[in-house]
Amino acid sequence: MAEETGSGSNKDGLRNTFSVAVFLCLVCSIVVSGLAVLLKPMQLLNKELDQKKNILRAAGLLAADSDIGSGGRTVEEMFADFTVRAVDLDTGEYTDAVNVDAYDPIRAASDSAVSTDLSAEEDIATLGRRENVSLVFIKTNDTGIDKVVIPVRGFGLWGTLYGYLALESDLSTIAGLGFYQHKETPGLGGEVDNPKWKQGWQGVQLYDDVGQPAVDLVKLRSPANSNAARFEVDALSGATFTTRGVKNLVNFWAGDLGFRPFIEKLKTQQMQASVGEHR
């Protein structure tokens, strides 16, 4: 009897309990690691699909509440109309220095070897560093460029807003702006996700008459027939810091340290092509 009791006691002892716990932890770790490996390709595909949706939505080609475009076209079918190119932000020229399918401009910005440190005066979007090479998404049609979409980001109130800015074929008129990630306060700065507010960006002029970024977010709009009205978007009510952040990030990425050198070269190419067609 005593031996039976001793044997039972050993099964419930600390050593056995610890061994079972370790075994279970190992099994769980193997299962979790295996699932992570198996699911990684799917996660990457979902991330890529989400990026395409956000680009299409910024360009006004996909509704916020839909995954299907006009005529029943899928996201993949619509995005096939775009060409993705890498751009040297300093020169405005296309570059083959990076693989556009694998390149991450945001990650590159944290690498001092492939990014530029911004001074306090330059850094109106509060980025710290700016990548030397970024990506552009260009949609063409039978007559040439239809839309150009550029990635934008900048600090709001609580963190960085990440999004895309789309331009019409004249490369000066805004087609749309959308953010896919931010930490702004719901109901205040979070109104950057409000479809009605985003609609207000359509048709706004990005550059003034001398080619400088001129977007302004205002509480009181100028008269509709005034020159200033061309550059104005409604400010976000009760969200001063987010409003300022959005204005600064748009003007930064439209400026000399952003995509302005590229956009100017593209405008020149369009003008030359148009002159050539009329000769």
Secondary structure, 3 states (H helix, E strand, C coil): CHHHHHHHHHHCCHHHHHHHHHHHHHHHHHHHHHHHHHHHHHHHHHHHHHHHHHHHHHCCCCCCCCCECHHHCEHHHHHCCEEEEEEECCCCCECCCCCCCCCCHHHHHCCHHHEEECCCCCCCCCCCEEECEEEEEEEEECCEEEEEEEEEEEECCCCEEEEEEEECCCCCEEEEEEEEECCCCCCCHHHHHCHHHHHCCCCCECECCCCCECCEEECCCCCCCCCHHHHEEECCCCCHHHHHHHHHHHHHHCCCCCCHHHHHHHHHHHHHHHHHHCC
